[in-house]
């Protein structure tokens, strides 16, 4: 889906009762589950692990291993996998953020899920018609958990954004934006800030 100096982003879909091929993750990565899932994680040289995920569950996984993911459910296992291509250098940098508590604002909530490898990962819920606080001025990846109907406002003006669950949007450093949910239902997305 995206390949730049910070990340390689993949949309992953494994059919019901199917599995991936054995593959190696050389870098640390983050994944965002799209829908409920029940998978078996068969890491080379280890006992299989049973993993149950809810829609939007977001996890950090240290890299440098090979595995097979087996879908144990009757529906497709979908996720967005975000490989952190600078994990080695970022791991040694002092953290820019503290793992703050939840932030509640008018019509929404921002929850810091974790800070790892120099990135901060947050989950944001935003009611219809309301605006999320401006984000940190660094580069950011937005992952839609629900279908999103947003309007982003920056110094250059306003732009409508329609994203389906699993779509991504890269926001470059210096592009300060405010996001407004112009849809009819609650918007839910995950941000990975660099």
Backbone as ProteinMPNN parsed JSONL, in Angstrom:
{"seq_chain_A": "XXXXXXXXXXXXXXXXXXXXXXXXXXXXXXXXXXXXXXXXXXXXXXXXXXXXXXXXXXXXXXXXXXXXXXXXXXXXXXXXXXXXXXXXXXXXXXXXXXXXXXXXXXXXXXXXXXXXXXXXXXXXXXXXXXXXXXXXXXXXXXXXXXXXXXXXXXXXXXXXXXXXXXXXXXXXXXXXXXXXXXXXXXXXXXXXXX", "coords_chain_A": {"N_chain_A": [[0.812, -1.197, 0.0], [2.011, 1.208, 0.675], [5.255, 2.591, 0.501], [7.869, 4.096, 1.918], [10.446, 6.258, 3.328], [10.098, 5.681, 6.019], [8.243, 3.577, 6.48], [6.892, 0.391, 5.363], [3.91, -0.559, 4.114], [1.352, -2.941, 4.279], [-1.59, -4.472, 3.016], [-3.254, -7.083, 4.379], [-4.85, -10.131, 3.771], [-6.318, -13.099, 4.718], [-7.906, -15.944, 3.731], [-10.894, -17.621, 5.044], [-10.088, -20.315, 7.177], [-7.643, -20.728, 5.964], [-4.072, -20.286, 5.361], [-1.101, -18.243, 5.649], [1.901, -18.31, 3.651], [5.046, -19.538, 4.907], [6.874, -16.875, 6.158], [9.269, -14.193, 6.586], [9.772, -11.681, 9.001], [11.748, -9.055, 8.999], [11.962, -6.609, 10.185], [10.734, -4.701, 13.034], [7.21, -4.452, 13.599], [3.86, -3.12, 13.272], [0.475, -4.025, 13.634], [-2.912, -3.601, 12.553], [-5.947, -4.893, 13.286], [-8.652, -5.678, 11.171], [-11.754, -6.09, 11.683], [-13.16, -8.753, 13.69], [-11.106, -11.5, 14.713], [-9.656, -14.787, 14.687], [-6.79, -16.399, 15.05], [-4.011, -18.616, 14.499], [-0.733, -18.365, 15.441], [2.104, -19.435, 14.129], [5.172, -19.484, 14.955], [8.4, -19.971, 13.762], [10.237, -22.527, 15.284], [8.961, -22.321, 17.736], [6.21, -23.058, 19.993], [2.843, -23.205, 18.704], [0.753, -20.28, 18.876], [-2.346, -19.224, 20.116], [-4.426, -16.699, 18.993], [-6.72, -14.19, 19.61], [-8.508, -11.543, 18.22], [-10.005, -8.304, 18.331], [-12.052, -6.06, 16.387], [-10.112, -3.483, 15.138], [-8.104, -3.85, 17.015], [-4.776, -3.223, 17.903], [-1.434, -3.994, 17.562], [2.012, -4.246, 18.581], [4.882, -5.788, 17.266], [7.962, -7.275, 17.824], [10.523, -7.665, 15.405], [12.418, -9.883, 13.216], [11.937, -12.715, 12.812], [10.42, -15.772, 11.612], [7.26, -16.891, 10.393], [4.002, -18.533, 10.189], [0.727, -17.556, 9.611], [-2.337, -18.737, 10.608], [-5.661, -18.767, 9.732], [-8.309, -19.305, 11.78], [-11.005, -18.929, 11.717], [-14.4, -18.494, 10.348], [-14.535, -16.351, 8.698], [-12.818, -13.897, 6.619], [-9.456, -13.089, 7.617], [-8.317, -10.008, 8.165], [-5.942, -7.387, 7.978], [-3.947, -4.407, 8.495], [-0.625, -4.176, 7.999], [2.196, -2.641, 9.279], [5.328, -2.083, 8.609], [8.207, -1.104, 10.27], [10.704, 0.461, 8.942], [12.967, 1.766, 9.817], [13.601, 0.736, 12.271], [15.882, -0.121, 13.81], [17.569, 2.209, 14.137], [15.7, 4.012, 15.225], [14.981, 2.763, 17.585], [17.032, 3.311, 19.317], [16.894, 6.011, 19.803], [16.122, 8.763, 22.011], [12.905, 8.799, 23.576], [10.248, 10.734, 22.152], [7.808, 11.13, 23.203], [5.684, 10.689, 26.029], [3.937, 7.937, 27.449], [1.039, 8.935, 27.578], [-2.074, 9.276, 29.412], [-5.498, 8.48, 28.479], [-7.056, 10.887, 26.346], [-9.744, 12.932, 26.452], [-12.006, 14.689, 24.454], [-14.335, 17.156, 23.225], [-16.823, 15.27, 21.967], [-15.218, 13.075, 21.338], [-12.403, 10.784, 21.621], [-9.013, 10.211, 22.355], [-6.669, 7.777, 22.528], [-3.62, 6.728, 23.747], [-1.954, 4.03, 22.583], [0.552, 2.714, 22.555], [4.105, 3.418, 22.804], [6.769, 2.859, 20.838], [9.921, 2.055, 19.339], [10.489, 4.722, 18.582], [8.078, 5.701, 17.629], [4.688, 6.823, 18.106], [1.634, 5.343, 18.822], [-1.761, 5.763, 18.4], [-5.27, 5.513, 19.137], [-8.203, 6.827, 17.786], [-11.448, 7.973, 18.36], [-14.196, 9.536, 16.932], [-16.994, 11.509, 17.073], [-19.853, 12.144, 14.874], [-19.736, 15.19, 13.001], [-17.862, 16.476, 14.561], [-14.569, 17.672, 15.648], [-11.217, 16.517, 15.645], [-8.428, 17.115, 17.819], [-5.57, 19.049, 16.639], [-2.769, 17.314, 15.219], [0.518, 16.099, 16.22], [3.431, 17.616, 14.804], [5.097, 16.044, 13.223], [5.69, 13.455, 10.709], [2.947, 11.269, 9.841], [0.967, 8.322, 9.853], [-2.253, 7.418, 8.974], [-4.701, 5.035, 9.715], [-7.655, 3.708, 8.654], [-10.147, 2.354, 10.629], [-12.908, 2.114, 10.763], [-15.228, 2.872, 8.079], [-14.519, 6.05, 6.807], [-15.544, 9.423, 6.679], [-14.229, 12.194, 6.247], [-13.157, 15.592, 6.758], [-10.312, 17.3, 6.064], [-8.421, 19.964, 7.281], [-5.983, 22.248, 6.502], [-3.169, 24.529, 6.256], [-3.388, 25.123, 3.563], [-6.028, 24.973, 2.901], [-9.229, 23.27, 2.685], [-10.072, 19.79, 2.473], [-11.969, 17.087, 1.325], [-12.15, 13.748, 2.499], [-12.647, 10.427, 1.818], [-12.463, 7.399, 3.208], [-12.234, 3.902, 3.192], [-12.697, 1.144, 5.466], [-9.582, -0.032, 6.437], [-8.196, 1.436, 4.57], [-5.447, 3.726, 4.057], [-3.727, 6.783, 4.951], [-1.093, 8.931, 4.317], [0.466, 11.479, 6.088], [2.582, 14.037, 5.607], [5.48, 15.396, 7.379], [5.223, 18.608, 8.905], [2.818, 19.225, 7.754], [0.334, 20.31, 9.149], [-2.737, 19.303, 10.287], [-6.263, 19.473, 10.853], [-8.792, 17.244, 11.683], [-12.109, 16.655, 10.761], [-15.081, 14.935, 11.424], [-17.278, 14.43, 9.025], [-19.16, 12.627, 8.452], [-22.043, 10.424, 9.053], [-21.883, 8.668, 11.117], [-19.966, 7.4, 13.951], [-16.481, 7.918, 13.661], [-13.575, 5.925, 13.481], [-10.171, 5.549, 13.919], [-6.67, 4.722, 13.599], [-3.584, 6.169, 14.461], [-0.177, 6.452, 13.52], [2.511, 7.969, 14.647], [5.467, 9.678, 13.729]], "CA_chain_A": [[0.0, 0.0, 0.0], [2.878, 2.381, 0.781], [6.658, 2.296, 0.787], [8.626, 5.344, 1.973], [11.646, 6.147, 4.159], [9.748, 5.268, 7.381], [7.394, 2.385, 6.575], [6.321, -0.384, 4.265], [2.574, -0.876, 4.609], [0.721, -4.018, 3.524], [-2.951, -4.907, 3.347], [-3.177, -8.538, 4.469], [-6.127, -10.84, 3.879], [-6.177, -14.548, 4.699], [-9.247, -16.529, 3.589], [-11.294, -18.488, 6.157], [-9.45, -21.631, 7.328], [-6.436, -20.785, 5.13], [-2.893, -19.774, 6.065], [-0.071, -17.604, 4.837], [3.124, -19.085, 3.492], [6.081, -19.16, 5.872], [7.518, -15.634, 5.724], [10.138, -13.6, 7.595], [9.671, -10.258, 9.34], [13.089, -8.586, 9.352], [11.812, -5.386, 10.967], [9.608, -4.596, 13.955], [6.04, -3.987, 12.871], [2.587, -2.87, 13.955], [-0.659, -4.39, 12.784], [-4.244, -3.161, 12.96], [-6.942, -5.882, 12.854], [-9.86, -5.133, 10.536], [-12.758, -7.102, 11.987], [-12.784, -9.749, 14.691], [-10.298, -12.567, 14.109], [-9.112, -15.861, 15.512], [-5.687, -16.945, 14.263], [-2.927, -19.338, 15.149], [0.552, -17.822, 15.024], [3.111, -20.499, 14.178], [6.514, -18.914, 14.813], [9.41, -21.003, 13.552], [10.987, -22.909, 16.471], [8.172, -22.128, 18.955], [4.883, -23.674, 19.999], [1.82, -22.322, 18.132], [0.048, -19.399, 19.81], [-3.73, -18.927, 19.759], [-4.601, -15.252, 19.106], [-8.058, -13.667, 19.303], [-8.429, -10.103, 18.018], [-11.228, -7.556, 18.078], [-11.951, -5.058, 15.327], [-9.303, -2.324, 15.512], [-6.993, -4.17, 17.917], [-3.514, -2.787, 17.317], [-0.352, -4.628, 18.304], [3.414, -4.075, 18.186], [5.567, -7.08, 17.254], [9.395, -7.192, 17.502], [10.816, -8.422, 14.191], [13.475, -10.87, 13.086], [11.428, -14.074, 12.996], [9.615, -16.305, 10.507], [6.043, -17.521, 10.909], [2.824, -18.777, 9.378], [-0.512, -17.16, 10.293], [-3.45, -19.603, 10.19], [-6.971, -18.214, 10.061], [-9.134, -20.367, 12.359], [-12.419, -18.535, 11.728], [-15.208, -18.65, 9.134], [-14.499, -15.099, 7.915], [-11.432, -13.533, 6.296], [-8.621, -12.373, 8.569], [-7.797, -8.826, 7.471], [-5.22, -6.41, 8.794], [-2.962, -3.536, 7.88], [0.669, -4.405, 8.631], [3.05, -1.465, 9.101], [6.708, -2.454, 8.908], [9.014, 0.066, 10.637], [11.958, 0.187, 8.24], [14.089, 2.381, 10.543], [13.458, 0.279, 13.658], [17.154, -0.165, 14.544], [18.009, 3.551, 14.539], [14.674, 4.63, 16.078], [14.977, 2.076, 18.88], [18.073, 3.894, 20.157], [16.645, 7.434, 20.03], [15.311, 9.041, 23.205], [11.5, 8.936, 23.197], [9.699, 12.087, 22.028], [6.525, 11.17, 23.883], [5.407, 9.849, 27.183], [2.703, 7.194, 27.219], [0.034, 9.635, 28.354], [-3.369, 8.639, 29.614], [-6.496, 8.846, 27.482], [-7.432, 12.287, 26.224], [-11.124, 13.066, 26.013], [-12.323, 16.022, 23.963], [-15.739, 17.251, 22.842], [-17.249, 14.341, 20.927], [-14.257, 12.068, 20.938], [-11.416, 10.255, 22.554], [-7.725, 9.8, 21.806], [-6.028, 6.887, 23.491], [-2.277, 6.294, 23.369], [-1.877, 2.578, 22.727], [1.925, 2.411, 22.954], [5.215, 4.15, 22.206], [7.838, 1.887, 20.573], [10.782, 2.335, 18.187], [10.419, 6.117, 18.168], [6.761, 6.07, 17.112], [3.566, 6.782, 19.051], [0.454, 4.79, 18.174], [-2.972, 6.209, 19.096], [-6.582, 5.195, 18.584], [-9.072, 7.999, 17.9], [-12.877, 7.849, 18.081], [-14.667, 10.894, 16.69], [-18.425, 11.558, 16.777], [-20.208, 12.908, 13.677], [-19.786, 16.636, 13.084], [-16.892, 17.045, 15.503], [-13.194, 17.851, 15.174], [-10.133, 15.99, 16.478], [-7.372, 18.117, 18.033], [-4.469, 18.95, 15.67], [-1.779, 16.295, 15.575], [1.947, 16.401, 16.292], [3.899, 18.167, 13.536], [5.911, 15.1, 12.457], [4.961, 12.622, 9.758], [1.958, 10.42, 10.496], [0.173, 7.407, 9.047], [-3.6, 7.215, 9.492], [-5.298, 3.772, 9.273], [-9.102, 3.715, 8.9], [-10.72, 1.124, 11.192], [-14.253, 2.167, 10.187], [-15.289, 3.752, 6.914], [-14.377, 7.422, 7.287], [-15.928, 10.543, 5.831], [-13.546, 13.255, 6.988], [-12.678, 16.795, 6.087], [-9.064, 17.738, 6.683], [-8.183, 21.383, 7.082], [-4.604, 22.647, 6.785], [-2.868, 25.888, 5.825], [-3.721, 25.297, 2.147], [-7.483, 24.914, 2.707], [-9.999, 22.127, 3.163], [-10.164, 18.71, 1.508], [-12.795, 15.964, 1.776], [-11.472, 12.45, 2.444], [-13.486, 9.248, 2.065], [-11.616, 6.225, 3.337], [-12.894, 2.668, 3.592], [-11.975, 0.399, 6.5], [-8.347, -0.607, 5.916], [-7.455, 2.415, 3.772], [-4.451, 4.485, 4.802], [-3.382, 8.113, 4.454], [0.183, 9.416, 4.83], [0.496, 12.926, 6.297], [4.002, 14.38, 5.767], [5.885, 16.336, 8.429], [4.972, 20.009, 8.606], [1.467, 19.365, 7.208], [-0.539, 20.29, 10.318], [-4.12, 19.169, 9.861], [-7.349, 19.209, 11.781], [-9.722, 16.322, 11.054], [-13.507, 16.77, 11.18], [-15.912, 13.837, 10.961], [-18.462, 14.961, 8.352], [-20.056, 11.496, 8.21], [-23.237, 10.28, 9.884], [-21.618, 7.747, 12.224], [-18.687, 7.623, 14.619], [-15.267, 7.552, 12.932], [-12.551, 5.302, 14.319], [-8.944, 5.342, 13.175], [-5.419, 4.573, 14.333], [-2.502, 6.969, 13.914], [1.2, 6.085, 13.845], [3.228, 9.236, 14.545], [6.92, 9.554, 13.657]], "C_chain_A": [[0.856, 1.261, 0.0], [4.282, 1.918, 1.105], [7.394, 3.632, 0.746], [9.807, 5.172, 2.922], [11.36, 5.625, 5.571], [9.099, 3.886, 7.459], [7.25, 1.67, 5.242], [4.999, -0.878, 4.815], [1.917, -1.888, 3.674], [-0.731, -4.184, 3.966], [-2.909, -6.422, 3.28], [-4.589, -9.1, 4.561], [-5.868, -12.33, 3.717], [-7.587, -15.13, 4.714], [-9.59, -17.39, 4.811], [-10.612, -19.858, 6.07], [-8.253, -21.824, 6.393], [-5.26, -20.255, 5.945], [-1.975, -19.077, 5.079], [1.028, -18.624, 4.567], [4.063, -18.702, 4.633], [6.764, -17.911, 5.325], [8.271, -15.022, 6.895], [9.844, -12.124, 7.746], [11.049, -9.817, 9.818], [13.047, -7.355, 10.246], [10.68, -5.533, 11.978], [8.415, -4.084, 13.155], [4.848, -3.815, 13.801], [1.51, -3.419, 13.047], [-1.951, -3.937, 13.432], [-5.233, -4.176, 12.397], [-8.16, -5.167, 12.285], [-10.95, -6.191, 10.647], [-12.241, -8.041, 13.061], [-12.034, -10.885, 14.004], [-9.876, -13.581, 15.158], [-8.053, -16.554, 14.658], [-4.744, -17.748, 15.142], [-1.637, -18.79, 14.565], [1.606, -18.898, 15.232], [4.482, -19.908, 13.879], [7.515, -20.062, 14.729], [10.183, -21.253, 14.848], [10.244, -22.726, 17.785], [6.842, -22.871, 18.846], [3.866, -22.702, 19.4], [1.124, -21.51, 19.224], [-1.341, -19.091, 19.255], [-3.974, -17.434, 20.016], [-6.018, -14.876, 18.706], [-7.963, -12.147, 19.279], [-9.816, -9.513, 17.818], [-10.983, -6.552, 16.966], [-11.173, -3.847, 15.831], [-8.18, -2.617, 16.49], [-5.676, -3.882, 17.194], [-2.383, -3.309, 18.187], [1.0, -4.271, 17.712], [4.078, -5.442, 18.274], [7.046, -6.861, 16.927], [9.711, -8.127, 16.325], [11.904, -9.459, 14.356], [13.006, -12.275, 13.471], [10.668, -14.477, 11.742], [8.391, -16.981, 11.108], [5.038, -17.793, 9.804], [1.639, -18.316, 10.218], [-1.649, -18.003, 9.721], [-4.767, -18.982, 10.664], [-7.872, -19.356, 10.532], [-10.629, -20.065, 12.281], [-13.089, -18.747, 10.365], [-15.276, -17.379, 8.306], [-13.042, -14.737, 7.631], [-10.745, -12.83, 7.465], [-7.977, -11.243, 7.786], [-7.036, -7.957, 8.449], [-4.383, -5.504, 7.91], [-1.681, -3.748, 8.683], [1.6, -3.26, 8.262], [4.455, -1.84, 9.567], [7.521, -1.183, 9.143], [10.424, -0.126, 10.089], [13.184, 0.808, 8.908], [14.112, 1.925, 12.001], [14.774, 0.284, 14.433], [17.596, 1.207, 15.019], [16.993, 4.208, 15.474], [14.657, 4.029, 17.484], [15.954, 2.724, 19.852], [17.903, 5.383, 20.411], [15.876, 7.636, 21.327], [13.86, 9.266, 22.789], [11.069, 10.395, 23.15], [8.446, 12.246, 22.87], [6.559, 10.331, 25.145], [4.122, 9.09, 26.854], [1.62, 7.811, 28.092], [-1.234, 8.796, 28.512], [-4.305, 9.058, 28.481], [-6.758, 10.34, 27.513], [-8.862, 12.326, 25.691], [-11.345, 14.508, 25.591], [-13.777, 15.994, 23.502], [-16.03, 16.299, 21.686], [-16.247, 13.289, 20.53], [-13.297, 11.669, 22.026], [-10.163, 9.88, 21.776], [-7.037, 8.989, 22.884], [-4.665, 6.481, 22.956], [-2.196, 4.796, 23.644], [-0.488, 2.138, 23.175], [2.889, 3.35, 22.248], [6.362, 3.15, 22.086], [8.638, 2.355, 19.37], [10.644, 3.769, 17.678], [9.099, 6.538, 17.566], [5.728, 5.989, 18.234], [2.339, 6.325, 18.273], [-0.76, 5.122, 19.028], [-4.21, 5.705, 18.373], [-7.476, 6.397, 18.825], [-10.483, 7.628, 17.501], [-13.413, 9.263, 17.99], [-16.133, 10.867, 16.27], [-18.699, 12.381, 15.528], [-20.256, 14.412, 13.958], [-18.727, 17.276, 13.949], [-15.461, 16.939, 14.976], [-12.216, 17.243, 16.175], [-9.098, 17.088, 16.677], [-6.273, 17.955, 16.985], [-3.429, 17.947, 16.155], [-0.384, 16.89, 15.678], [2.458, 16.748, 14.901], [4.79, 17.222, 12.727], [5.06, 14.336, 11.456], [4.042, 11.673, 10.51], [1.286, 9.542, 9.457], [-1.178, 7.242, 9.72], [-4.14, 5.928, 8.883], [-6.775, 3.809, 9.647], [-9.528, 2.353, 9.45], [-12.163, 1.003, 10.703], [-14.162, 2.926, 8.87], [-15.297, 5.173, 7.446], [-14.857, 8.403, 6.224], [-15.435, 11.781, 6.572], [-13.326, 14.479, 6.119], [-11.405, 17.18, 6.813], [-8.836, 19.186, 6.297], [-6.733, 21.669, 7.45], [-4.4, 24.071, 6.282], [-3.266, 26.166, 4.381], [-5.224, 25.254, 1.895], [-8.078, 23.63, 3.227], [-10.089, 21.074, 2.063], [-10.991, 17.577, 2.095], [-12.026, 14.665, 1.56], [-12.492, 11.364, 2.728], [-12.548, 8.051, 2.063], [-12.475, 5.051, 3.766], [-12.069, 2.012, 4.698], [-10.766, -0.284, 5.864], [-7.563, 0.327, 5.018], [-6.487, 3.17, 4.676], [-4.284, 5.861, 4.17], [-2.073, 8.512, 5.119], [0.107, 10.934, 4.919], [1.957, 13.3, 6.545], [4.253, 15.374, 6.892], [5.623, 17.765, 7.967], [3.588, 20.279, 8.064], [0.485, 19.24, 8.372], [-1.986, 20.299, 9.856], [-5.041, 19.022, 11.054], [-8.325, 18.313, 11.041], [-11.113, 16.488, 11.643], [-14.27, 15.589, 10.596], [-17.177, 14.437, 10.344], [-19.442, 13.85, 8.0], [-21.202, 11.458, 9.201], [-23.035, 9.313, 11.055], [-20.226, 8.017, 12.8], [-17.533, 7.127, 13.746], [-14.269, 6.958, 13.916], [-11.325, 5.049, 13.459], [-7.76, 5.26, 14.116], [-4.391, 5.462, 13.662], [-1.167, 6.435, 14.412], [2.016, 7.331, 13.572], [4.729, 9.005, 14.618], [7.585, 10.813, 14.144]], "O_chain_A": [[0.481, 2.268, -0.6], [4.482, 0.981, 1.878], [7.534, 4.237, -0.318], [10.137, 4.044, 3.287], [12.28, 5.174, 6.254], [9.367, 3.117, 8.383], [7.45, 2.238, 4.168], [4.958, -1.537, 5.854], [1.919, -1.725, 2.454], [-1.051, -4.05, 5.147], [-2.567, -6.989, 2.243], [-5.418, -8.61, 5.328], [-5.283, -12.774, 2.728], [-8.373, -14.836, 5.615], [-8.696, -17.836, 5.53], [-10.573, -20.473, 5.005], [-7.893, -22.956, 6.069], [-5.432, -19.827, 7.086], [-2.048, -19.28, 3.867], [1.067, -19.683, 5.194], [3.889, -17.654, 5.255], [7.185, -17.885, 4.168], [7.958, -15.292, 8.054], [9.687, -11.402, 6.761], [11.468, -10.168, 10.921], [13.996, -7.089, 10.983], [9.789, -6.367, 11.818], [8.578, -3.375, 12.162], [4.831, -4.29, 14.937], [1.606, -3.3, 11.826], [-2.085, -3.89, 14.655], [-5.355, -4.316, 11.18], [-8.636, -4.18, 12.845], [-11.052, -7.08, 9.802], [-11.038, -8.117, 13.311], [-12.3, -11.194, 12.842], [-9.757, -13.274, 16.345], [-8.374, -17.213, 13.67], [-4.695, -17.577, 16.36], [-1.462, -18.752, 13.347], [1.956, -19.231, 16.364], [4.908, -19.835, 12.727], [7.477, -20.999, 15.526], [10.72, -20.319, 15.445], [10.821, -22.949, 18.85], [6.412, -23.258, 17.76], [4.009, -21.491, 19.569], [0.931, -21.984, 20.343], [-1.495, -18.743, 18.084], [-3.756, -16.955, 21.129], [-6.469, -15.197, 17.606], [-7.41, -11.535, 20.193], [-10.69, -10.137, 17.216], [-9.838, -6.234, 16.644], [-11.54, -3.251, 16.844], [-7.374, -1.731, 16.777], [-5.492, -4.249, 16.033], [-2.37, -3.097, 19.4], [1.127, -4.027, 16.512], [3.868, -6.176, 19.239], [7.363, -6.319, 15.868], [9.214, -9.252, 16.272], [12.261, -9.857, 15.465], [13.592, -12.93, 14.332], [10.317, -13.635, 10.915], [8.461, -17.569, 12.188], [5.191, -17.357, 8.663], [1.551, -18.645, 11.401], [-1.899, -17.992, 8.516], [-4.949, -18.712, 11.851], [-8.164, -20.273, 9.765], [-11.44, -20.87, 12.737], [-12.449, -19.121, 9.382], [-15.999, -17.329, 7.312], [-12.136, -15.211, 8.318], [-11.373, -12.074, 8.205], [-7.195, -11.476, 6.865], [-7.431, -7.808, 9.605], [-4.144, -5.794, 6.738], [-1.653, -3.527, 9.894], [1.776, -2.944, 7.086], [4.73, -1.904, 10.766], [7.521, -0.283, 8.303], [11.245, -0.802, 10.709], [14.314, 0.426, 8.605], [14.592, 2.654, 12.87], [14.785, 0.659, 15.605], [17.963, 1.364, 16.183], [17.384, 4.891, 16.42], [14.351, 4.719, 18.456], [15.741, 2.695, 21.064], [18.686, 5.969, 21.158], [15.069, 6.788, 21.71], [13.611, 9.869, 21.744], [11.468, 11.197, 23.995], [8.062, 13.364, 23.214], [7.354, 9.402, 25.292], [3.311, 9.564, 26.058], [1.31, 7.316, 29.175], [-1.43, 7.775, 27.853], [-3.951, 9.882, 27.637], [-6.692, 10.977, 28.564], [-9.145, 11.812, 24.609], [-10.925, 15.437, 26.28], [-14.378, 14.925, 23.402], [-15.547, 16.493, 20.57], [-16.401, 12.662, 19.482], [-13.359, 12.132, 23.165], [-10.236, 9.31, 20.688], [-6.846, 9.455, 24.008], [-4.557, 5.956, 21.848], [-2.347, 4.35, 24.781], [-0.355, 1.296, 24.063], [2.556, 3.984, 21.247], [6.87, 2.653, 23.091], [8.086, 2.99, 18.472], [10.679, 4.003, 16.47], [9.002, 7.643, 17.033], [5.865, 5.208, 19.176], [2.04, 6.851, 17.202], [-0.799, 4.813, 20.219], [-4.2, 5.498, 17.16], [-7.513, 6.934, 19.932], [-10.704, 7.043, 16.441], [-13.132, 10.098, 18.85], [-16.481, 10.28, 15.245], [-17.884, 13.222, 15.149], [-20.744, 14.85, 14.999], [-18.687, 18.5, 14.067], [-15.179, 16.23, 14.01], [-12.354, 17.421, 17.385], [-8.908, 17.915, 15.786], [-6.056, 16.849, 16.488], [-3.241, 17.762, 17.358], [-0.141, 18.028, 15.277], [1.955, 16.214, 13.913], [5.202, 17.584, 11.625], [3.85, 14.547, 11.369], [4.306, 11.311, 11.657], [1.062, 9.963, 8.322], [-1.241, 6.954, 10.915], [-4.054, 5.737, 7.67], [-7.114, 3.928, 10.825], [-9.299, 1.323, 8.817], [-12.593, -0.07, 10.28], [-13.141, 3.549, 8.576], [-15.991, 5.475, 8.416], [-14.607, 8.228, 5.031], [-16.138, 12.339, 7.415], [-13.314, 14.394, 4.891], [-11.408, 17.365, 8.03], [-9.029, 19.583, 5.148], [-6.298, 21.374, 8.563], [-5.366, 24.743, 5.921], [-3.462, 27.323, 4.007], [-5.654, 25.481, 0.764], [-7.509, 22.977, 4.102], [-10.172, 21.403, 0.88], [-10.754, 17.151, 3.225], [-11.333, 14.505, 0.554], [-13.137, 11.381, 3.776], [-11.922, 7.733, 1.052], [-13.353, 5.2, 4.616], [-10.88, 2.296, 4.844], [-10.898, -1.016, 4.884], [-6.397, 0.066, 4.721], [-6.676, 3.247, 5.89], [-4.648, 6.08, 3.015], [-1.949, 8.442, 6.342], [-0.267, 11.602, 3.955], [2.52, 12.927, 7.573], [3.351, 16.102, 7.305], [5.781, 18.09, 6.79], [3.203, 21.439, 7.921], [-0.125, 18.188, 8.561], [-2.409, 21.193, 9.124], [-4.657, 18.521, 12.111], [-8.658, 18.587, 9.888], [-11.288, 16.467, 12.861], [-14.128, 15.276, 9.415], [-18.055, 14.902, 11.07], [-20.442, 14.095, 7.325], [-21.33, 12.323, 10.067], [-23.925, 9.161, 11.892], [-19.425, 8.753, 12.224], [-17.606, 6.044, 13.166], [-14.136, 7.432, 15.044], [-11.414, 4.419, 12.406], [-7.833, 5.671, 15.274], [-4.321, 5.514, 12.434], [-1.036, 6.023, 15.564], [2.202, 7.718, 12.418], [5.211, 8.241, 15.454], [8.813, 10.897, 14.157]]}, "name": "protein", "num_of_chains": 1, "seq": "XXXXXXXXXXXXXXXXXXXXXXXXXXXXXXXXXXXXXXXXXXXXXXXXXXXXXXXXXXXXXXXXXXXXXXXXXXXXXXXXXXXXXXXXXXXXXXXXXXXXXXXXXXXXXXXXXXXXXXXXXXXXXXXXXXXXXXXXXXXXXXXXXXXXXXXXXXXXXXXXXXXXXXXXXXXXXXXXXXXXXXXXXXXXXXXXXX"}
